[in-house]
C-alpha cells in the first residue's frame, strides 16, 4: 500500500499538524516505512505460540490487607510537630 500525498495531508489535518511543503516528501517516506514495518509484523507467523504478557513468568505477589491496632501511639506522636486527640495535627490544605 502506497501512501499518497493527499492522504498524508489529510492525516496531518486530522492530527492538527502543520507540515511545510519541503517536509512532505520526508514524511511520506517515513510514514511508508512505518506502514511497511507494520505489514511485516502483521504477516509474522504466530501459529503455535502461547500468548505472553511479558518476557518472563514473574507476577506480583500481594499480601492480604489486615487491620492491625497500633498500641504505642505516644511514642509515635513524640516526633510529631503537633498532635491532637492522639493524631497528627497538620495545617489545613485547601
Secondary structure, DSSP 8 states (H G I E B T S, - for coil): ----HHHHHHHHHHTT----GGGHHHHHHHHHHHHHHHHHHHT---TT----SSSS----------------HHHHHTT-S-EETTEE------
